[in-house]
Structure formats: structure tokens, C-alpha cells
Amino acid sequence: MPTASPAIAAQRASALQIGDTIRSRRAELKRELRGNPEAPALLGRLIVDPAGYLNSARIFDVLTWLPGIKAPRSDAILKAAGVTGALTTVAELDDTQRIAIARHVATPPSLTASKRGKPRRLVVAPIRDDIPF
């Protein structure tokens, strides 16, 4: 069985180190967001001006890191911001989408009751203009 050349082994070790650093920083951000009352504002700033370790993260997953945002609200926020596809990464967002997502994250959700007693559904509230993003 052939072994990898030293240059390839070094390149692989470097890539593994970079990946480990990115995963560690993302885990640290998740811990920081948990239970933090300033979490929506912090994540909004990071989405508008992302750090390098956040660029390759899927925006759908990043939104679910916030307390109180699960898949349905994440889908609603992305749809309201004009993002198509849950596989979109933070780096693929344009400036308009970044700002819209940041404003929606900072706005609490509202629930509306539908007609005929059907279950309530999540509605993303209108964008707040008083948030400085």
C-alpha cells in the first residue's frame, strides 16, 4: 500500500488543524449564545460582518443556534429575507439578505390564529427599522 508523500501529509495535517479550529470557534459561539439576552444582537452583527470561521456555516443552522429559533422560524426568516435553499452558507448571502436576516433575528416572533380553529402558525414580524445594522 503506497504512503502519502511528506508534502501531502503536511497539507492534510494543516487542513485538519484548520477544520478543528473552525469547529472549536463555532462551538464557543453556540455556548456564548445560549442563555445570553444579547444573543440576537450578537448573531445579527456576526451575520452582517461574519468572522472567517462562520463563512462556511449554513445560515439555516446558524439561525437555529439561537434560543427560541427552531426549524420553522428559521425557514420563515430565510423566506422573508429572500434566501432560497437551506444549504446556503453565510458567505453566499448578499448584503441585503444579511441585513434582513439580522433585523428579523432581533424581532420577536408573533403567532397568528388562523380561521376555523386551525392551529396557530408562526409569522415573522415586520422588519424593525430602529435596529442599527
N, C-alpha and C positions, 0 to 999 in steps of 0.2 A: 504494500500500500504506500503510495507516494506521500511524502510530508510536504507541508507548505514551506515556501521559501521564507527566510527571515523577514524580508520586506513585507510580505503578505501577512505574516503572523503579527508584525508590529502594527500594521494598518488595522487588522482585526481587533487587536487589543485596544487601540485608540478608539475605534468605533464603539466597542463595548463600554469603555470608560465614559464616553460622551453620552451614550444611552442611559447609563446608570446615573449620571449627574442630572439629566433631564427628568428621569423618573423620581429622583430624590427631591428635586425642587418642586415638582408638581405635587408630590405627597405633602411637602411642607406647606404649600399654598392651600391644599384641601384642609389641613389641620388648622391653619390660620383662619379660614373662612368659617369653620364650624363654631357656632355659638358666638360669633362676633357681630355685634349690632351694626358695625360699619361694613360688613361683608359686601352688600350690593354696590356700595360706592367704590370699594376697593376693586372688586371684579370689573366694574364698569370702566375704571381707569385703566386696568390691565388689558381690557378688550380694545379700548381706543388706542392705547400705546402699548402693544404687547412686548413682554420680555422674550428673549430668544427661546427660552425653554417652553414657551406657550404657543409658539408659531405652528408647530406640527400637531397640536392637540385639536381634536374635533370640537367644534363650537357647541354642538349638542351636548357632549359630555361635560364641557366646561360649565355650561349653564346648570347642569344637574349637581354640580359641586356645592351650589348654594343651598342653605337650609330652606325648605319650603318649595323648591323648584324640582319637580319630577318630570317625567317624560311628557305628559300632556301640556304643562305650562311651557316647557322648553320648546315643544313643537309650535305652540301658539306664538311665542315670542319670535321664533325664527320665521314663521309665516308672515307675521306683521312687519318684520324688518326686510322682507323680500329675499330671504335666503332660501334657495331651493336645494334640498338634499341634506340629510342629516350627516353625511360624510364630509361636509365642507369643513376645512380646517380654519383656524383663526387667521393664518396668513393669507388665505384666499378671499377674505372679506374685503370689500371696498370701504372707503371712509364713511359713506352714507349708511351702510349696513352696520358698521361698528358703532356709530353714534346712536342709531335707532335701537340696537340691542342694549347698549349701555343705559339708555333712558328707560326702556321697558323693564330692565332688571331692577332699576331703582324705584319703579312704580309698583305698589302692591296690587295683586290680582283682585278682580271683582267677580262675583258669582251672579249669574242671572238665572232666574227661574223661567223655564220655557212654558208655553201654553199647554193646556190639557194635562197638567200634573206630571209631565215627564221630568226625569232627573235634571238637576241643575248642571250647567256646563260652565267651564272656565272661559272667561273672556279677558283678553289682555286689555287693560285700561289704556286710554289715550296717552300719548307721549306727553310727559311733563316738560314744559319749556323752562322751568326755573332751575333745572339741574345743569351745572356748568360743565358740559362735556364738549 
